Amino acid sequence: MTEFDGLSPRIDTDPESVERGLVTLVLTLVELLRQLMERQALRRVDAGDLSDDQVERIGTTLMLLEQRMDELREHFGLTPEDLNIDLGPLGPLLPENPPR
């Protein structure tokens, strides 16, 4: 391998930091999808186009999904803030206070 302008062509990484970064990225995407699903469900509930049974099932599903996300964050030692990627001038990826 050759060096480029004095830089090594290999990246010296710590396997644990790579794993943590990958887990953070995956959980961030899952959290983003969870929040989008929750907002869509709330819009449909507010529009009144769901039966009571459907509303109950959606509520239970979203609650279980949120609990599972909490468990996964805790398992990997991540906080909700760790999943909120800073997009620079665009701001954070996730809303600071998601609607409940």
mmCIF file as gemmi writes it, N, C-alpha and C atoms, coordinates in Angstrom:
data_model
loop_
_atom_site.group_PDB
_atom_site.id
_atom_site.type_symbol
_atom_site.label_atom_id
_atom_site.label_alt_id
_atom_site.label_comp_id
_atom_site.label_asym_id
_atom_site.label_entity_id
_atom_site.label_seq_id
_atom_site.pdbx_PDB_ins_code
_atom_site.Cartn_x
_atom_site.Cartn_y
_atom_site.Cartn_z
_atom_site.occupancy
_atom_site.B_iso_or_equiv
_atom_site.pdbx_formal_charge
_atom_site.auth_seq_id
_atom_site.auth_asym_id
_atom_site.pdbx_PDB_model_num
ATOM 1 N N . MET Axp A 1 ? 0.833 -1.171 0 1 0 ? 1 A 1
ATOM 2 C CA . MET Axp A 1 ? 0 0 0 1 0 ? 1 A 1
ATOM 3 C C . MET Axp A 1 ? 0.884 1.241 0 1 0 ? 1 A 1
ATOM 4 N N . THR Axp A 2 ? 0.431 2.267 -0.635 1 0 ? 2 A 1
ATOM 5 C CA . THR Axp A 2 ? 1.183 3.505 -0.687 1 0 ? 2 A 1
ATOM 6 C C . THR Axp A 2 ? 0.542 4.52 0.252 1 0 ? 2 A 1
ATOM 7 N N . GLU Axp A 3 ? 1.325 5.491 0.614 1 0 ? 3 A 1
ATOM 8 C CA . GLU Axp A 3 ? 0.797 6.572 1.449 1 0 ? 3 A 1
ATOM 9 C C . GLU Axp A 3 ? 0.366 7.725 0.56 1 0 ? 3 A 1
ATOM 10 N N . PHE Axp A 4 ? -0.682 8.406 0.954 1 0 ? 4 A 1
ATOM 11 C CA . PHE Axp A 4 ? -1.208 9.549 0.227 1 0 ? 4 A 1
ATOM 12 C C . PHE Axp A 4 ? -0.907 10.811 1.005 1 0 ? 4 A 1
ATOM 13 N N . ASP Axp A 5 ? -0.042 11.626 0.487 1 0 ? 5 A 1
ATOM 14 C CA . ASP Axp A 5 ? 0.321 12.896 1.119 1 0 ? 5 A 1
ATOM 15 C C . ASP Axp A 5 ? 0.659 12.707 2.596 1 0 ? 5 A 1
ATOM 16 N N . GLY Axp A 6 ? 1.365 11.661 2.911 1 0 ? 6 A 1
ATOM 17 C CA . GLY Axp A 6 ? 1.773 11.438 4.289 1 0 ? 6 A 1
ATOM 18 C C . GLY Axp A 6 ? 0.737 10.746 5.141 1 0 ? 6 A 1
ATOM 19 N N . LEU Axp A 7 ? -0.453 10.47 4.582 1 0 ? 7 A 1
ATOM 20 C CA . LEU Axp A 7 ? -1.5 9.795 5.345 1 0 ? 7 A 1
ATOM 21 C C . LEU Axp A 7 ? -1.493 8.309 5.022 1 0 ? 7 A 1
ATOM 22 N N . SER Axp A 8 ? -1.689 7.502 6.006 1 0 ? 8 A 1
ATOM 23 C CA . SER Axp A 8 ? -1.776 6.064 5.806 1 0 ? 8 A 1
ATOM 24 C C . SER Axp A 8 ? -3.075 5.729 5.077 1 0 ? 8 A 1
ATOM 25 N N . PRO Axp A 9 ? -3.043 4.814 4.098 1 0 ? 9 A 1
ATOM 26 C CA . PRO Axp A 9 ? -4.291 4.466 3.399 1 0 ? 9 A 1
ATOM 27 C C . PRO Axp A 9 ? -5.247 3.668 4.271 1 0 ? 9 A 1
ATOM 28 N N . ARG Axp A 10 ? -4.815 3.223 5.398 1 0 ? 10 A 1
ATOM 29 C CA . ARG Axp A 10 ? -5.687 2.456 6.3 1 0 ? 10 A 1
ATOM 30 C C . ARG Axp A 10 ? -6.222 3.361 7.402 1 0 ? 10 A 1
ATOM 31 N N . ILE Axp A 11 ? -7.408 3.068 7.798 1 0 ? 11 A 1
ATOM 32 C CA . ILE Axp A 11 ? -8.014 3.799 8.904 1 0 ? 11 A 1
ATOM 33 C C . ILE Axp A 11 ? -7.844 2.966 10.157 1 0 ? 11 A 1
ATOM 34 N N . ASP Axp A 12 ? -7.244 3.56 11.162 1 0 ? 12 A 1
ATOM 35 C CA . ASP Axp A 12 ? -7.057 2.856 12.419 1 0 ? 12 A 1
ATOM 36 C C . ASP Axp A 12 ? -8.31 3.047 13.255 1 0 ? 12 A 1
ATOM 37 N N . THR Axp A 13 ? -9.107 1.978 13.376 1 0 ? 13 A 1
ATOM 38 C CA . THR Axp A 13 ? -10.356 2.088 14.125 1 0 ? 13 A 1
ATOM 39 C C . THR Axp A 13 ? -10.386 1.096 15.261 1 0 ? 13 A 1
ATOM 40 N N . ASP Axp A 14 ? -11.129 1.46 16.244 1 0 ? 14 A 1
ATOM 41 C CA . ASP Axp A 14 ? -11.368 0.586 17.38 1 0 ? 14 A 1
ATOM 42 C C . ASP Axp A 14 ? -12.635 -0.218 17.076 1 0 ? 14 A 1
ATOM 43 N N . PRO Axp A 15 ? -12.562 -1.553 17.093 1 0 ? 15 A 1
ATOM 44 C CA . PRO Axp A 15 ? -13.752 -2.356 16.758 1 0 ? 15 A 1
ATOM 45 C C . PRO Axp A 15 ? -14.972 -2.008 17.61 1 0 ? 15 A 1
ATOM 46 N N . GLU Axp A 16 ? -14.765 -1.674 18.886 1 0 ? 16 A 1
ATOM 47 C CA . GLU Axp A 16 ? -15.908 -1.338 19.737 1 0 ? 16 A 1
ATOM 48 C C . GLU Axp A 16 ? -16.555 -0.029 19.31 1 0 ? 16 A 1
ATOM 49 N N . SER Axp A 17 ? -15.745 0.956 18.901 1 0 ? 17 A 1
ATOM 50 C CA . SER Axp A 17 ? -16.343 2.226 18.478 1 0 ? 17 A 1
ATOM 51 C C . SER Axp A 17 ? -17.064 2.063 17.143 1 0 ? 17 A 1
ATOM 52 N N . VAL Axp A 18 ? -16.558 1.182 16.286 1 0 ? 18 A 1
ATOM 53 C CA . VAL Axp A 18 ? -17.24 0.916 15.017 1 0 ? 18 A 1
ATOM 54 C C . VAL Axp A 18 ? -18.594 0.258 15.294 1 0 ? 18 A 1
ATOM 55 N N . GLU Axp A 19 ? -18.605 -0.72 16.205 1 0 ? 19 A 1
ATOM 56 C CA . GLU Axp A 19 ? -19.86 -1.4 16.544 1 0 ? 19 A 1
ATOM 57 C C . GLU Axp A 19 ? -20.853 -0.41 17.153 1 0 ? 19 A 1
ATOM 58 N N . ARG Axp A 20 ? -20.377 0.416 18.058 1 0 ? 20 A 1
ATOM 59 C CA . ARG Axp A 20 ? -21.264 1.399 18.704 1 0 ? 20 A 1
ATOM 60 C C . ARG Axp A 20 ? -21.81 2.382 17.665 1 0 ? 20 A 1
ATOM 61 N N . GLY Axp A 21 ? -20.97 2.813 16.731 1 0 ? 21 A 1
ATOM 62 C CA . GLY Axp A 21 ? -21.429 3.724 15.689 1 0 ? 21 A 1
ATOM 63 C C . GLY Axp A 21 ? -22.475 3.086 14.796 1 0 ? 21 A 1
ATOM 64 N N . LEU Axp A 22 ? -22.27 1.815 14.461 1 0 ? 22 A 1
ATOM 65 C CA . LEU Axp A 22 ? -23.235 1.104 13.623 1 0 ? 22 A 1
ATOM 66 C C . LEU Axp A 22 ? -24.555 0.911 14.354 1 0 ? 22 A 1
ATOM 67 N N . VAL Axp A 23 ? -24.488 0.525 15.613 1 0 ? 23 A 1
ATOM 68 C CA . VAL Axp A 23 ? -25.71 0.352 16.411 1 0 ? 23 A 1
ATOM 69 C C . VAL Axp A 23 ? -26.44 1.686 16.536 1 0 ? 23 A 1
ATOM 70 N N . THR Axp A 24 ? -25.697 2.747 16.775 1 0 ? 24 A 1
ATOM 71 C CA . THR Axp A 24 ? -26.314 4.076 16.886 1 0 ? 24 A 1
ATOM 72 C C . THR Axp A 24 ? -27.027 4.451 15.59 1 0 ? 24 A 1
ATOM 73 N N . LEU Axp A 25 ? -26.38 4.202 14.455 1 0 ? 25 A 1
ATOM 74 C CA . LEU Axp A 25 ? -26.987 4.528 13.166 1 0 ? 25 A 1
ATOM 75 C C . LEU Axp A 25 ? -28.258 3.709 12.927 1 0 ? 25 A 1
ATOM 76 N N . VAL Axp A 26 ? -28.206 2.41 13.195 1 0 ? 26 A 1
ATOM 77 C CA . VAL Axp A 26 ? -29.377 1.55 12.971 1 0 ? 26 A 1
ATOM 78 C C . VAL Axp A 26 ? -30.521 1.963 13.898 1 0 ? 26 A 1
ATOM 79 N N . LEU Axp A 27 ? -30.219 2.181 15.18 1 0 ? 27 A 1
ATOM 80 C CA . LEU Axp A 27 ? -31.277 2.578 16.115 1 0 ? 27 A 1
ATOM 81 C C . LEU Axp A 27 ? -31.827 3.957 15.777 1 0 ? 27 A 1
ATOM 82 N N . THR Axp A 28 ? -30.982 4.836 15.247 1 0 ? 28 A 1
ATOM 83 C CA . THR Axp A 28 ? -31.471 6.15 14.829 1 0 ? 28 A 1
ATOM 84 C C . THR Axp A 28 ? -32.486 6.005 13.695 1 0 ? 28 A 1
ATOM 85 N N . LEU Axp A 29 ? -32.193 5.161 12.73 1 0 ? 29 A 1
ATOM 86 C CA . LEU Axp A 29 ? -33.127 4.949 11.62 1 0 ? 29 A 1
ATOM 87 C C . LEU Axp A 29 ? -34.425 4.308 12.108 1 0 ? 29 A 1
ATOM 88 N N . VAL Axp A 30 ? -34.323 3.341 13.01 1 0 ? 30 A 1
ATOM 89 C CA . VAL Axp A 30 ? -35.524 2.706 13.562 1 0 ? 30 A 1
ATOM 90 C C . VAL Axp A 30 ? -36.345 3.734 14.34 1 0 ? 30 A 1
ATOM 91 N N . GLU Axp A 31 ? -35.68 4.577 15.125 1 0 ? 31 A 1
ATOM 92 C CA . GLU Axp A 31 ? -36.387 5.603 15.893 1 0 ? 31 A 1
ATOM 93 C C . GLU Axp A 31 ? -37.067 6.607 14.959 1 0 ? 31 A 1
ATOM 94 N N . LEU Axp A 32 ? -36.386 6.98 13.887 1 0 ? 32 A 1
ATOM 95 C CA . LEU Axp A 32 ? -36.997 7.897 12.921 1 0 ? 32 A 1
ATOM 96 C C . LEU Axp A 32 ? -38.255 7.272 12.314 1 0 ? 32 A 1
ATOM 97 N N . LEU Axp A 33 ? -38.181 6.027 11.913 1 0 ? 33 A 1
ATOM 98 C CA . LEU Axp A 33 ? -39.355 5.335 11.353 1 0 ? 33 A 1
ATOM 99 C C . LEU Axp A 33 ? -40.459 5.199 12.394 1 0 ? 33 A 1
ATOM 100 N N . ARG Axp A 34 ? -40.08 4.889 13.637 1 0 ? 34 A 1
ATOM 101 C CA . ARG Axp A 34 ? -41.083 4.771 14.71 1 0 ? 34 A 1
ATOM 102 C C . ARG Axp A 34 ? -41.831 6.082 14.903 1 0 ? 34 A 1
ATOM 103 N N . GLN Axp A 35 ? -41.089 7.183 14.928 1 0 ? 35 A 1
ATOM 104 C CA . GLN Axp A 35 ? -41.74 8.483 15.115 1 0 ? 35 A 1
ATOM 105 C C . GLN Axp A 35 ? -42.623 8.849 13.92 1 0 ? 35 A 1
ATOM 106 N N . LEU Axp A 36 ? -42.179 8.526 12.71 1 0 ? 36 A 1
ATOM 107 C CA . LEU Axp A 36 ? -43.013 8.802 11.535 1 0 ? 36 A 1
ATOM 108 C C . LEU Axp A 36 ? -44.29 7.973 11.559 1 0 ? 36 A 1
ATOM 109 N N . MET Axp A 37 ? -44.177 6.684 11.947 1 0 ? 37 A 1
ATOM 110 C CA . MET Axp A 37 ? -45.365 5.822 12.051 1 0 ? 37 A 1
ATOM 111 C C . MET Axp A 37 ? -46.325 6.361 13.11 1 0 ? 37 A 1
ATOM 112 N N . GLU Axp A 38 ? -45.78 6.822 14.226 1 0 ? 38 A 1
ATOM 113 C CA . GLU Axp A 38 ? -46.608 7.358 15.302 1 0 ? 38 A 1
ATOM 114 C C . GLU Axp A 38 ? -47.365 8.604 14.839 1 0 ? 38 A 1
ATOM 115 N N . ARG Axp A 39 ? -46.68 9.496 14.133 1 0 ? 39 A 1
ATOM 116 C CA . ARG Axp A 39 ? -47.346 10.71 13.639 1 0 ? 39 A 1
ATOM 117 C C . ARG Axp A 39 ? -48.446 10.373 12.627 1 0 ? 39 A 1
ATOM 118 N N . GLN Axp A 40 ? -48.161 9.427 11.733 1 0 ? 40 A 1
ATOM 119 C CA . GLN Axp A 40 ? -49.166 9.025 10.755 1 0 ? 40 A 1
ATOM 120 C C . GLN Axp A 40 ? -50.373 8.406 11.457 1 0 ? 40 A 1
ATOM 121 N N . ALA Axp A 41 ? -50.12 7.566 12.46 1 0 ? 41 A 1
ATOM 122 C CA . ALA Axp A 41 ? -51.215 6.944 13.202 1 0 ? 41 A 1
ATOM 123 C C . ALA Axp A 41 ? -52.058 8.011 13.9 1 0 ? 41 A 1
ATOM 124 N N . LEU Axp A 42 ? -51.399 9.001 14.505 1 0 ? 42 A 1
ATOM 125 C CA . LEU Axp A 42 ? -52.141 10.068 15.186 1 0 ? 42 A 1
ATOM 126 C C . LEU Axp A 42 ? -52.98 10.876 14.192 1 0 ? 42 A 1
ATOM 127 N N . ARG Axp A 43 ? -52.439 11.112 13.002 1 0 ? 43 A 1
ATOM 128 C CA . ARG Axp A 43 ? -53.22 11.836 11.976 1 0 ? 43 A 1
ATOM 129 C C . ARG Axp A 43 ? -54.466 11.042 11.589 1 0 ? 43 A 1
ATOM 130 N N . ARG Axp A 44 ? -54.299 9.73 11.44 1 0 ? 44 A 1
ATOM 131 C CA . ARG Axp A 44 ? -55.449 8.904 11.064 1 0 ? 44 A 1
ATOM 132 C C . ARG Axp A 44 ? -56.467 8.834 12.197 1 0 ? 44 A 1
ATOM 133 N N . VAL Axp A 45 ? -55.999 8.784 13.425 1 0 ? 45 A 1
ATOM 134 C CA . VAL Axp A 45 ? -56.919 8.775 14.571 1 0 ? 45 A 1
ATOM 135 C C . VAL Axp A 45 ? -57.664 10.106 14.626 1 0 ? 45 A 1
ATOM 136 N N . ASP Axp A 46 ? -56.933 11.211 14.458 1 0 ? 46 A 1
ATOM 137 C CA . ASP Axp A 46 ? -57.564 12.534 14.489 1 0 ? 46 A 1
ATOM 138 C C . ASP Axp A 46 ? -58.565 12.703 13.347 1 0 ? 46 A 1
ATOM 139 N N . ALA Axp A 47 ? -58.277 12.086 12.189 1 0 ? 47 A 1
ATOM 140 C CA . ALA Axp A 47 ? -59.193 12.179 11.049 1 0 ? 47 A 1
ATOM 141 C C . ALA Axp A 47 ? -60.453 11.343 11.272 1 0 ? 47 A 1
ATOM 142 N N . GLY Axp A 48 ? -60.395 10.407 12.224 1 0 ? 48 A 1
ATOM 143 C CA . GLY Axp A 48 ? -61.564 9.603 12.547 1 0 ? 48 A 1
ATOM 144 C C . GLY Axp A 48 ? -61.865 8.495 11.553 1 0 ? 48 A 1
ATOM 145 N N . ASP Axp A 49 ? -60.865 8.083 10.772 1 0 ? 49 A 1
ATOM 146 C CA . ASP Axp A 49 ? -61.125 7.038 9.791 1 0 ? 49 A 1
ATOM 147 C C . ASP Axp A 49 ? -60.689 5.65 10.256 1 0 ? 49 A 1
ATOM 148 N N . LEU Axp A 50 ? -60.536 5.463 11.557 1 0 ? 50 A 1
ATOM 149 C CA . LEU Axp A 50 ? -60.175 4.159 12.114 1 0 ? 50 A 1
ATOM 150 C C . LEU Axp A 50 ? -61.238 3.715 13.105 1 0 ? 50 A 1
ATOM 151 N N . SER Axp A 51 ? -61.45 2.41 13.175 1 0 ? 51 A 1
ATOM 152 C CA . SER Axp A 51 ? -62.393 1.871 14.156 1 0 ? 51 A 1
ATOM 153 C C . SER Axp A 51 ? -61.74 1.902 15.544 1 0 ? 51 A 1
ATOM 154 N N . ASP Axp A 52 ? -62.565 1.733 16.558 1 0 ? 52 A 1
ATOM 155 C CA . ASP Axp A 52 ? -62.031 1.696 17.927 1 0 ? 52 A 1
ATOM 156 C C . ASP Axp A 52 ? -61.032 0.563 18.097 1 0 ? 52 A 1
ATOM 157 N N . ASP Axp A 53 ? -61.317 -0.588 17.464 1 0 ? 53 A 1
ATOM 158 C CA . ASP Axp A 53 ? -60.412 -1.737 17.547 1 0 ? 53 A 1
ATOM 159 C C . ASP Axp A 53 ? -59.065 -1.413 16.889 1 0 ? 53 A 1
ATOM 160 N N . GLN Axp A 54 ? -59.093 -0.736 15.748 1 0 ? 54 A 1
ATOM 161 C CA . GLN Axp A 54 ? -57.854 -0.361 15.07 1 0 ? 54 A 1
ATOM 162 C C . GLN Axp A 54 ? -57.052 0.635 15.898 1 0 ? 54 A 1
ATOM 163 N N . VAL Axp A 55 ? -57.748 1.582 16.509 1 0 ? 55 A 1
ATOM 164 C CA . VAL Axp A 55 ? -57.065 2.568 17.361 1 0 ? 55 A 1
ATOM 165 C C . VAL Axp A 55 ? -56.39 1.863 18.53 1 0 ? 55 A 1
ATOM 166 N N . GLU Axp A 56 ? -57.094 0.906 19.129 1 0 ? 56 A 1
ATOM 167 C CA . GLU Axp A 56 ? -56.53 0.156 20.257 1 0 ? 56 A 1
ATOM 168 C C . GLU Axp A 56 ? -55.291 -0.624 19.833 1 0 ? 56 A 1
ATOM 169 N N . ARG Axp A 57 ? -55.36 -1.299 18.683 1 0 ? 57 A 1
ATOM 170 C CA . ARG Axp A 57 ? -54.217 -2.082 18.212 1 0 ? 57 A 1
ATOM 171 C C . ARG Axp A 57 ? -53.027 -1.185 17.871 1 0 ? 57 A 1
ATOM 172 N N . ILE Axp A 58 ? -53.283 -0.049 17.246 1 0 ? 58 A 1
ATOM 173 C CA . ILE Axp A 58 ? -52.195 0.877 16.913 1 0 ? 58 A 1
ATOM 174 C C . ILE Axp A 58 ? -51.545 1.403 18.191 1 0 ? 58 A 1
ATOM 175 N N . GLY Axp A 59 ? -52.363 1.756 19.167 1 0 ? 59 A 1
ATOM 176 C CA . GLY Axp A 59 ? -51.821 2.261 20.427 1 0 ? 59 A 1
ATOM 177 C C . GLY Axp A 59 ? -50.958 1.228 21.121 1 0 ? 59 A 1
ATOM 178 N N . THR Axp A 60 ? -51.44 -0.006 21.164 1 0 ? 60 A 1
ATOM 179 C CA . THR Axp A 60 ? -50.671 -1.08 21.801 1 0 ? 60 A 1
ATOM 180 C C . THR Axp A 60 ? -49.363 -1.335 21.048 1 0 ? 60 A 1
ATOM 181 N N . THR Axp A 61 ? -49.433 -1.368 19.729 1 0 ? 61 A 1
ATOM 182 C CA . THR Axp A 61 ? -48.239 -1.606 18.914 1 0 ? 61 A 1
ATOM 183 C C . THR Axp A 61 ? -47.202 -0.509 19.111 1 0 ? 61 A 1
ATOM 184 N N . LEU Axp A 62 ? -47.642 0.734 19.085 1 0 ? 62 A 1
ATOM 185 C CA . LEU Axp A 62 ? -46.696 1.848 19.26 1 0 ? 62 A 1
ATOM 186 C C . LEU Axp A 62 ? -46.081 1.85 20.656 1 0 ? 62 A 1
ATOM 187 N N . MET Axp A 63 ? -46.889 1.498 21.652 1 0 ? 63 A 1
ATOM 188 C CA . MET Axp A 63 ? -46.381 1.446 23.02 1 0 ? 63 A 1
ATOM 189 C C . MET Axp A 63 ? -45.317 0.345 23.15 1 0 ? 63 A 1
ATOM 190 N N . LEU Axp A 64 ? -45.595 -0.832 22.588 1 0 ? 64 A 1
ATOM 191 C CA . LEU Axp A 64 ? -44.623 -1.927 22.651 1 0 ? 64 A 1
ATOM 192 C C . LEU Axp A 64 ? -43.355 -1.593 21.874 1 0 ? 64 A 1
ATOM 193 N N . LEU Axp A 65 ? -43.504 -0.935 20.739 1 0 ? 65 A 1
ATOM 194 C CA . LEU Axp A 65 ? -42.343 -0.547 19.942 1 0 ? 65 A 1
ATOM 195 C C . LEU Axp A 65 ? -41.47 0.454 20.695 1 0 ? 65 A 1
ATOM 196 N N . GLU Axp A 66 ? -42.103 1.412 21.368 1 0 ? 66 A 1
ATOM 197 C CA . GLU Axp A 66 ? -41.343 2.379 22.161 1 0 ? 66 A 1
ATOM 198 C C . GLU Axp A 66 ? -40.619 1.69 23.316 1 0 ? 66 A 1
ATOM 199 N N . GLN Axp A 67 ? -41.299 0.735 23.975 1 0 ? 67 A 1
ATOM 200 C CA . GLN Axp A 67 ? -40.656 -0.003 25.064 1 0 ? 67 A 1
ATOM 201 C C . GLN Axp A 67 ? -39.448 -0.782 24.554 1 0 ? 67 A 1
ATOM 202 N N . ARG Axp A 68 ? -39.584 -1.398 23.388 1 0 ? 68 A 1
ATOM 203 C CA . ARG Axp A 68 ? -38.48 -2.18 22.815 1 0 ? 68 A 1
ATOM 204 C C . ARG Axp A 68 ? -37.3 -1.271 22.456 1 0 ? 68 A 1
ATOM 205 N N . MET Axp A 69 ? -37.6 -0.092 21.939 1 0 ? 69 A 1
ATOM 206 C CA . MET Axp A 69 ? -36.531 0.865 21.64 1 0 ? 69 A 1
ATOM 207 C C . MET Axp A 69 ? -35.815 1.285 22.923 1 0 ? 69 A 1
ATOM 208 N N . ASP Axp A 70 ? -36.573 1.496 23.992 1 0 ? 70 A 1
ATOM 209 C CA . ASP Axp A 70 ? -35.957 1.844 25.281 1 0 ? 70 A 1
ATOM 210 C C . ASP Axp A 70 ? -35.029 0.724 25.739 1 0 ? 70 A 1
ATOM 211 N N . GLU Axp A 71 ? -35.491 -0.521 25.596 1 0 ? 71 A 1
ATOM 212 C CA . GLU Axp A 71 ? -34.671 -1.67 26.002 1 0 ? 71 A 1
ATOM 213 C C . GLU Axp A 71 ? -33.388 -1.754 25.178 1 0 ? 71 A 1
ATOM 214 N N . LEU Axp A 72 ? -33.508 -1.557 23.862 1 0 ? 72 A 1
ATOM 215 C CA . LEU Axp A 72 ? -32.334 -1.625 22.994 1 0 ? 72 A 1
ATOM 216 C C . LEU Axp A 72 ? -31.344 -0.504 23.312 1 0 ? 72 A 1
ATOM 217 N N . ARG Axp A 73 ? -31.855 0.706 23.536 1 0 ? 73 A 1
ATOM 218 C CA . ARG Axp A 73 ? -30.963 1.822 23.91 1 0 ? 73 A 1
ATOM 219 C C . ARG Axp A 73 ? -30.241 1.508 25.211 1 0 ? 73 A 1
ATOM 220 N N . GLU Axp A 74 ? -30.992 0.986 26.186 1 0 ? 74 A 1
ATOM 221 C CA . GLU Axp A 74 ? -30.393 0.656 27.47 1 0 ? 74 A 1
ATOM 222 C C . GLU Axp A 74 ? -29.351 -0.461 27.309 1 0 ? 74 A 1
ATOM 223 N N . HIS Axp A 75 ? -29.663 -1.461 26.497 1 0 ? 75 A 1
ATOM 224 C CA . HIS Axp A 75 ? -28.737 -2.576 26.274 1 0 ? 75 A 1
ATOM 225 C C . HIS Axp A 75 ? -27.407 -2.099 25.702 1 0 ? 75 A 1
ATOM 226 N N . PHE Axp A 76 ? -27.469 -1.146 24.779 1 0 ? 76 A 1
ATOM 227 C CA . PHE Axp A 76 ? -26.252 -0.651 24.142 1 0 ? 76 A 1
ATOM 228 C C . PHE Axp A 76 ? -25.699 0.605 24.812 1 0 ? 76 A 1
ATOM 229 N N . GLY Axp A 77 ? -26.297 1.018 25.928 1 0 ? 77 A 1
ATOM 230 C CA . GLY Axp A 77 ? -25.78 2.168 26.676 1 0 ? 77 A 1
ATOM 231 C C . GLY Axp A 77 ? -25.94 3.487 25.945 1 0 ? 77 A 1
ATOM 232 N N . LEU Axp A 78 ? -27.043 3.628 25.227 1 0 ? 78 A 1
ATOM 233 C CA . LEU Axp A 78 ? -27.297 4.854 24.465 1 0 ? 78 A 1
ATOM 234 C C . LEU Axp A 78 ? -28.434 5.641 25.102 1 0 ? 78 A 1
ATOM 235 N N . THR Axp A 79 ? -28.369 6.951 24.963 1 0 ? 79 A 1
ATOM 236 C CA . THR Axp A 79 ? -29.446 7.809 25.422 1 0 ? 79 A 1
ATOM 237 C C . THR Axp A 79 ? -30.261 8.251 24.205 1 0 ? 79 A 1
ATOM 238 N N . PRO Axp A 80 ? -31.477 8.771 24.42 1 0 ? 80 A 1
ATOM 239 C CA . PRO Axp A 80 ? -32.244 9.285 23.27 1 0 ? 80 A 1
ATOM 240 C C . PRO Axp A 80 ? -31.476 10.365 22.515 1 0 ? 80 A 1
ATOM 241 N N . GLU Axp A 81 ? -30.685 11.153 23.228 1 0 ? 81 A 1
ATOM 242 C CA . GLU Axp A 81 ? -29.91 12.218 22.583 1 0 ? 81 A 1
ATOM 243 C C . GLU Axp A 81 ? -28.827 11.649 21.657 1 0 ? 81 A 1
ATOM 244 N N . ASP Axp A 82 ? -28.317 10.448 22.002 1 0 ? 82 A 1
ATOM 245 C CA . ASP Axp A 82 ? -27.296 9.817 21.145 1 0 ? 82 A 1
ATOM 246 C C . ASP Axp A 82 ? -27.853 9.494 19.76 1 0 ? 82 A 1
ATOM 247 N N . LEU Axp A 83 ? -29.167 9.261 19.675 1 0 ? 83 A 1
ATOM 248 C CA . LEU Axp A 83 ? -29.782 8.886 18.405 1 0 ? 83 A 1
ATOM 249 C C . LEU Axp A 83 ? -30.153 10.092 17.559 1 0 ? 83 A 1
ATOM 250 N N . ASN Axp A 84 ? -30.051 11.275 18.116 1 0 ? 84 A 1
ATOM 251 C CA . ASN Axp A 84 ? -30.454 12.478 17.397 1 0 ? 84 A 1
ATOM 252 C C . ASN Axp A 84 ? -29.242 13.072 16.684 1 0 ? 84 A 1
ATOM 253 N N . ILE Axp A 85 ? -29.014 12.609 15.467 1 0 ? 85 A 1
ATOM 254 C CA . ILE Axp A 85 ? -27.847 13.017 14.692 1 0 ? 85 A 1
ATOM 255 C C . ILE Axp A 85 ? -27.951 14.495 14.319 1 0 ? 85 A 1
ATOM 256 N N . ASP Axp A 86 ? -26.858 15.219 14.55 1 0 ? 86 A 1
ATOM 257 C CA . ASP Axp A 86 ? -26.809 16.637 14.19 1 0 ? 86 A 1
ATOM 258 C C . ASP Axp A 86 ? -26.502 16.748 12.701 1 0 ? 86 A 1
ATOM 259 N N . LEU Axp A 87 ? -27.413 17.34 11.947 1 0 ? 87 A 1
ATOM 260 C CA . LEU Axp A 87 ? -27.244 17.494 10.507 1 0 ? 87 A 1
ATOM 261 C C . LEU Axp A 87 ? -26.63 18.832 10.144 1 0 ? 87 A 1
ATOM 262 N N . GLY Axp A 88 ? -25.937 19.438 11.078 1 0 ? 88 A 1
ATOM 263 C CA . GLY Axp A 88 ? -25.261 20.715 10.818 1 0 ? 88 A 1
ATOM 264 C C . GLY Axp A 88 ? -26.257 21.835 10.596 1 0 ? 88 A 1
ATOM 265 N N . PRO Axp A 89 ? -26.178 22.519 9.456 1 0 ? 89 A 1
ATOM 266 C CA . PRO Axp A 89 ? -27.069 23.666 9.228 1 0 ? 89 A 1
ATOM 267 C C . PRO Axp A 89 ? -28.555 23.285 9.155 1 0 ? 89 A 1
ATOM 268 N N . LEU Axp A 90 ? -28.841 22.004 8.929 1 0 ? 90 A 1
ATOM 269 C CA . LEU Axp A 90 ? -30.246 21.564 8.873 1 0 ? 90 A 1
ATOM 270 C C . LEU Axp A 90 ? -30.825 21.308 10.26 1 0 ? 90 A 1
ATOM 271 N N . GLY Axp A 91 ? -29.958 21.238 11.268 1 0 ? 91 A 1
ATOM 272 C CA . GLY Axp A 91 ? -30.418 20.986 12.626 1 0 ? 91 A 1
ATOM 273 C C . GLY Axp A 91 ? -30.402 19.509 12.952 1 0 ? 91 A 1
ATOM 274 N N . PRO Axp A 92 ? -31.034 19.138 14.071 1 0 ? 92 A 1
ATOM 275 C CA . PRO Axp A 92 ? -31.039 17.73 14.469 1 0 ? 92 A 1
ATOM 276 C C . PRO Axp A 92 ? -31.991 16.91 13.589 1 0 ? 92 A 1
ATOM 277 N N . LEU Axp A 93 ? -31.686 15.613 13.462 1 0 ? 93 A 1
ATOM 278 C CA . LEU Axp A 93 ? -32.516 14.725 12.638 1 0 ? 93 A 1
ATOM 279 C C . LEU Axp A 93 ? -33.892 14.526 13.246 1 0 ? 93 A 1
ATOM 280 N N . LEU Axp A 94 ? -33.936 14.3 14.556 1 0 ? 94 A 1
ATOM 281 C CA . LEU Axp A 94 ? -35.199 14.036 15.244 1 0 ? 94 A 1
ATOM 282 C C . LEU Axp A 94 ? -35.666 15.297 15.952 1 0 ? 94 A 1
ATOM 283 N N . PRO Axp A 95 ? -36.973 15.473 16.103 1 0 ? 95 A 1
ATOM 284 C CA . PRO Axp A 95 ? -37.455 16.657 16.834 1 0 ? 95 A 1
ATOM 285 C C . PRO Axp A 95 ? -37.018 16.588 18.299 1 0 ? 95 A 1
ATOM 286 N N . GLU Axp A 96 ? -36.75 17.773 18.868 1 0 ? 96 A 1
ATOM 287 C CA . GLU Axp A 96 ? -36.324 17.835 20.269 1 0 ? 96 A 1
ATOM 288 C C . GLU Axp A 96 ? -37.403 17.282 21.2 1 0 ? 96 A 1
ATOM 289 N N . ASN Axp A 97 ? -38.64 17.659 20.964 1 0 ? 97 A 1
ATOM 290 C CA . ASN Axp A 97 ? -39.776 17.205 21.763 1 0 ? 97 A 1
ATOM 291 C C . ASN Axp A 97 ? -40.809 16.579 20.831 1 0 ? 97 A 1
ATOM 292 N N . PRO Axp A 98 ? -40.674 15.258 20.567 1 0 ? 98 A 1
ATOM 293 C CA . PRO Axp A 98 ? -41.635 14.647 19.649 1 0 ? 98 A 1
ATOM 294 C C . PRO Axp A 98 ? -43.053 14.722 20.197 1 0 ? 98 A 1
ATOM 295 N N . PRO Axp A 99 ? -44.044 14.892 19.316 1 0 ? 99 A 1
ATOM 296 C CA . PRO Axp A 99 ? -45.433 14.961 19.781 1 0 ? 99 A 1
ATOM 297 C C . PRO Axp A 99 ? -45.855 13.654 20.402 1 0 ? 99 A 1
ATOM 298 N N . ARG Axp A 100 ? -46.615 13.717 21.444 1 0 ? 100 A 1
ATOM 299 C CA . ARG Axp A 100 ? -47.139 12.534 22.145 1 0 ? 100 A 1
ATOM 300 C C . ARG Axp A 100 ? -48.62 12.474 22.008 1 0 ? 100 A 1
